[in-house]
């Protein structure tokens, strides 16, 4: 597996540098600070992908807030999505709360839509979403994020929380895979 990961890393195309991602996070934080200033939001980090974006974003927020996590995954370290698996639900009550969901990428929007529905079902008064990357697709998604860092073409990405088969989330830039095999190792 490590041979495959190294190959993917070496052949990937850098789409956004660390500096570009950091600037996008700054702009997202400015907008969140204004919109949610008096809302006492509960930030829900979508694990595992959202951990980097959430960690980077919360240090830029100057508003009072609390933090929890949720893990609903369609990918389970694979390169294509399946049915949603609920792995972790927040320990904090969502009742009468303003919730801000933070995730790495808005791809098809199926997982984010399910998380928003979950939050509303749990009694959240309002739910917002922030994604570091929004993929531009040729069809409409079931949800649109309220805060978007960067827009990218529909390619397989890794870095800043996005992974290739569970690896490369820690890459300090956003990369597109030029070659990968969905079913077998290279």
Helices and strands as residue ranges (DSSP letters): H 2-11, E 13-17, H 18-35, E 41-46, H 50-58, E 65-73, E 85-88, E 98-106, H 110-121, E 126-136, E 147-153, E 157-158, E 173-176
